[in-house]
Amino acid sequence: MGCVKSGCFQNLEMIAFNARINMVNIFCKVRLNLGKTMQIHNIASEVFDAVRSVKQIEPFSKRGMQFSQAAAYAVAQKVADMRGGEIVGRKIGFTNRSIWPIYDVHEPIWATMTNETIEYTAAGHAVVSLCKFCEPRIEPEIVIGLSKSPPRRSSLEYIAECVGWIAPGFEIVDSIYPNWDFSLSDTIAAGGLHGKLVIGQKLSPPQDLIQHLNDLKVILSLNDQINDRGQGSNVLDGPISALQYLQHGLEQYQKQADLKSGDVVSTGTLTDAKPISPGQIWRADFEGFESLHLEVELTN
């Protein structure tokens, strides 16, 4: 009988011990999650303050603050909430593989765009003030407007059928990190470096849209002097493939809304990003299914 009682006590002690271990594990997980949440909030607050104050900060990666891309996208979402505005689409960055070695990145990124950062100009000319940017650059891009939501894991052909319009675009990208020196997670946390998107004349998509966009060429000029050339195939395997990459990427992270009808997507630069300053006039002449141009005059 004593042995039986002894065994019962041992079992009770083991149960109590396991319960304490479980409580410690739960406490550690809660503390870890709370720590991650606080880190995300603190980083987002610093990024938001830098953008709002137009000041540059040391990259988080150079302070020994290594965080995952999932955490970086969580930071970017919090910064977007702080900045406000109606989310109307996404920008895709680093889709041009030829510039990856320049910025020491190895894959594309994306970020939200709002009605406060997008400007339309059917006339093909816009005046943009640079007073709210730290170290801006300009990128000629192909912009896509969705007429319906592409289902997850869509083929390129089906995604092309979801395109309602296409247009030439200039994105002003800006680095809150000095000398454009950063890690991939730094750029994601800073909203993909998105500053402003100027969208030119909208066109209805032609037949064989995928190939037409791949073959589209752009001549980039600064103050009437040719500065660079690019083409649609510089954007991953074409702008529609960039859209597919974005769609697949959104599935990997929590709280990333799917693409939907009415969304605007800037598919990435056709050339390298060019440093800019007030007094310059940048022009992009797009040649393909139609000849289009877009001109941006930069002021203080």
Sequence and secondary structure as in RCSB ss.txt:
>XXXX:A:sequence
MGCVKSGCFQNLEMIAFNARINMVNIFCKVRLNLGKTMQIHNIASEVFDAVRSVKQIEPFSKRGMQFSQAAAYAV
AQKVADMRGGEIVGRKIGFTNRSIWPIYDVHEPIWATMTNETIEYTAAGHAVVSLCKFCEPRIEPEIVIGLSKSP
PRRSSLEYIAECVGWIAPGFEIVDSIYPNWDFSLSDTIAAGGLHGKLVIGQKLSPPQDLIQHLNDLKVILSLNDQ
INDRGQGSNVLDGPISALQYLQHGLEQYQKQADLKSGDVVSTGTLTDAKPISPGQIWRADFEGFESLHLEVELTN
>XXXX:A:secstr
 HHHHHHHHHHHHHHHHHHHHHHHHHHHHHHHHHHHHHHHHHHHHHHHHHHHHT     GGGGT    HHHHHHH
HHHHHHHH S EEEEEEES BGGGHHHHT  S EEEEEETTTEEE TTSEEEEE TT SSEEEEEEEEEEESS  
 TT  HHHHHHTEEEEEEEEEEEE SSGGG   HHHHHHTGGGEEEEEE   B   SSHHHHHHH EEEEEETTE
EEEEEEGGGBTT HHHHHHHHHHHHTTSTT     TT EEEEEESS  EE  TT EEEEEEESSS EEEEEEEE 
